[in-house]
Amino acid sequence: MTTVEIEYCVPCGFRDRALDVQRAILTALERDIDEFRLVMGDHGIFQVNVDGTTVFDKDEDEFDVDAIVRAVRGAL
């Protein structure tokens, strides 16, 4: 079972960003994903995880929706 999770900072206002990334991932890869979670967080977090492995972290990677979709695809 494949799970994709986006954890985003609520106080930072990252909800719209998380929803944009979620939409892009589901548009491209919906048939390959069993479960998708949006997790509310704080302290500036914005991470995308596939089966517990981080494929995007805003502290380490440049924000690019297409690159995030490619990273998720690569982890599948």
Backbone as CSV, one residue per row, in Angstrom:
resi,resn,N_x,N_y,N_z,CA_x,CA_y,CA_z,C_x,C_y,C_z
1,MET,0.844,-1.183,0.000,0.000,0.000,0.000,0.887,1.243,0.000
2,THR,0.673,2.146,-0.936,1.472,3.353,-1.054,0.732,4.533,-0.430
3,THR,1.429,5.236,0.466,0.855,6.398,1.126,1.696,7.626,0.836
4,VAL,1.044,8.677,0.390,1.694,9.968,0.198,1.138,10.908,1.265
5,GLU,2.043,11.651,1.880,1.654,12.558,2.960,2.303,13.918,2.736
6,ILE,1.501,14.957,2.877,2.032,16.322,2.861,1.798,16.898,4.245
7,GLU,2.880,17.285,4.908,2.765,17.972,6.188,3.102,19.433,5.951
8,TYR,2.197,20.317,6.376,2.360,21.739,6.075,2.091,22.584,7.316
9,CYS,2.720,23.747,7.345,2.607,24.672,8.476,1.324,25.490,8.350
10,VAL,0.436,25.336,9.334,-0.820,26.090,9.347,-0.566,27.571,9.625
11,PRO,0.198,27.923,10.690,0.417,29.350,10.971,1.114,30.101,9.826
12,CYS,1.890,29.390,9.013,2.601,30.021,7.891,1.699,30.251,6.687
13,GLY,0.522,29.656,6.701,-0.394,29.809,5.581,-0.049,28.928,4.391
14,PHE,0.514,27.755,4.642,0.931,26.859,3.560,-0.186,25.929,3.061
15,ARG,-1.419,26.110,3.531,-2.503,25.218,3.119,-2.724,25.255,1.608
16,ASP,-2.779,26.436,1.022,-3.010,26.522,-0.423,-1.883,25.850,-1.201
17,ARG,-0.670,26.017,-0.743,0.482,25.368,-1.375,0.322,23.849,-1.296
18,ALA,-0.078,23.353,-0.127,-0.274,21.912,0.058,-1.377,21.392,-0.863
19,LEU,-2.452,22.148,-0.989,-3.555,21.725,-1.852,-3.148,21.728,-3.326
20,ASP,-2.329,22.693,-3.727,-1.825,22.724,-5.102,-0.954,21.507,-5.398
21,VAL,-0.075,21.169,-4.457,0.797,20.008,-4.636,-0.032,18.727,-4.636
22,GLN,-0.991,18.638,-3.728,-1.859,17.461,-3.683,-2.574,17.271,-5.017
23,ARG,-3.149,18.341,-5.541,-3.870,18.276,-6.812,-2.950,17.803,-7.936
24,ALA,-1.734,18.340,-7.987,-0.788,17.966,-9.046,-0.386,16.495,-8.934
25,ILE,-0.134,16.035,-7.719,0.252,14.631,-7.521,-0.897,13.709,-7.906
26,LEU,-2.103,14.028,-7.446,-3.245,13.171,-7.763,-3.575,13.181,-9.251
27,THR,-3.418,14.319,-9.896,-3.675,14.390,-11.334,-2.730,13.465,-12.091
28,ALA,-1.473,13.436,-11.679,-0.468,12.642,-12.384,-0.415,11.188,-11.944
29,LEU,-0.685,10.932,-10.661,-0.350,9.607,-10.106,-1.468,8.935,-9.310
30,GLU,-2.672,9.401,-9.432,-3.765,8.907,-8.590,-3.910,7.386,-8.620
31,ARG,-3.721,6.769,-9.743,-3.890,5.308,-9.853,-2.786,4.532,-9.136
32,ASP,-1.676,5.193,-8.835,-0.545,4.520,-8.201,-0.494,4.720,-6.688
33,ILE,-1.446,5.478,-6.147,-1.438,5.833,-4.725,-2.652,5.210,-4.044
34,ASP,-2.414,4.583,-2.895,-3.509,3.970,-2.146,-4.113,4.921,-1.123
35,GLU,-3.275,5.787,-0.560,-3.747,6.693,0.489,-3.003,8.016,0.377
36,PHE,-3.726,9.106,0.618,-3.128,10.443,0.569,-3.549,11.187,1.816
37,ARG,-2.586,11.762,2.521,-2.878,12.474,3.765,-2.358,13.906,3.700
38,LEU,-3.161,14.809,4.232,-2.705,16.166,4.522,-2.599,16.257,6.034
39,VAL,-1.418,16.624,6.528,-1.168,16.684,7.963,-0.840,18.121,8.339
40,MET,-1.612,18.657,9.264,-1.380,20.028,9.708,-0.234,20.059,10.710
41,GLY,0.676,21.013,10.517,1.825,21.147,11.395,2.099,22.607,11.699
42,ASP,3.293,22.857,12.221,3.697,24.224,12.532,5.211,24.337,12.391
43,HIS,5.774,25.407,12.876,7.226,25.645,12.848,7.799,25.666,11.428
44,GLY,6.990,26.126,10.445,7.500,26.312,9.093,7.625,25.061,8.255
45,ILE,7.062,23.956,8.696,7.246,22.691,7.976,6.472,22.665,6.659
46,PHE,7.094,22.090,5.654,6.429,21.704,4.420,7.224,20.546,3.859
47,GLN,6.690,19.347,4.041,7.365,18.133,3.595,6.387,17.253,2.841
48,VAL,6.924,16.524,1.873,6.160,15.513,1.164,6.868,14.182,1.400
49,ASN,6.101,13.214,1.881,6.649,11.894,2.194,5.914,10.821,1.410
50,VAL,6.657,9.820,0.979,6.082,8.653,0.329,6.469,7.443,1.169
51,ASP,5.469,6.788,1.721,5.693,5.628,2.587,6.725,5.920,3.676
52,GLY,6.646,7.115,4.257,7.509,7.480,5.366,8.864,8.047,4.978
53,THR,9.175,8.069,3.702,10.448,8.611,3.220,10.213,10.007,2.658
54,THR,10.981,10.968,3.130,10.831,12.348,2.674,11.394,12.495,1.264
55,VAL,10.548,12.971,0.343,10.987,13.223,-1.034,11.085,14.712,-1.325
56,PHE,10.509,15.541,-0.447,10.631,16.991,-0.564,10.577,17.600,0.819
57,ASP,11.501,18.515,1.088,11.530,19.274,2.341,11.887,20.707,1.973
58,LYS,11.015,21.659,2.298,11.250,23.044,1.877,12.538,23.612,2.447
59,ASP,13.030,23.043,3.531,14.293,23.510,4.108,15.510,23.061,3.293
60,GLU,15.314,22.051,2.439,16.443,21.507,1.677,16.284,21.642,0.166
61,ASP,15.036,21.765,-0.294,14.767,21.746,-1.726,14.060,23.027,-2.155
62,GLU,14.256,23.394,-3.416,13.552,24.542,-3.977,12.120,24.118,-4.322
63,PHE,11.148,24.960,-3.976,9.756,24.624,-4.225,9.451,24.689,-5.712
64,ASP,9.094,23.540,-6.270,8.725,23.419,-7.680,7.742,22.262,-7.758
65,VAL,6.499,22.566,-8.058,5.448,21.542,-8.046,5.794,20.391,-8.982
66,ASP,6.265,20.695,-10.184,6.597,19.629,-11.135,7.719,18.741,-10.609
67,ALA,8.713,19.348,-9.966,9.817,18.566,-9.398,9.324,17.681,-8.255
68,ILE,8.372,18.179,-7.481,7.818,17.372,-6.387,7.069,16.178,-6.965
69,VAL,6.284,16.387,-8.004,5.568,15.269,-8.651,6.557,14.249,-9.174
70,ARG,7.641,14.701,-9.797,8.655,13.772,-10.287,9.307,12.996,-9.142
71,ALA,9.554,13.674,-8.020,10.148,12.998,-6.869,9.208,11.935,-6.308
72,VAL,7.932,12.251,-6.254,6.949,11.262,-5.779,6.900,10.095,-6.751
73,ARG,6.861,10.376,-8.048,6.846,9.315,-9.058,8.080,8.410,-8.903
74,GLY,9.223,9.016,-8.688,10.451,8.241,-8.508,10.422,7.357,-7.270
75,ALA,9.726,7.795,-6.236,9.648,7.017,-4.991,8.636,5.877,-5.094
76,LEU,7.722,5.987,-6.058,6.726,4.926,-6.244,7.371,3.766,-6.944
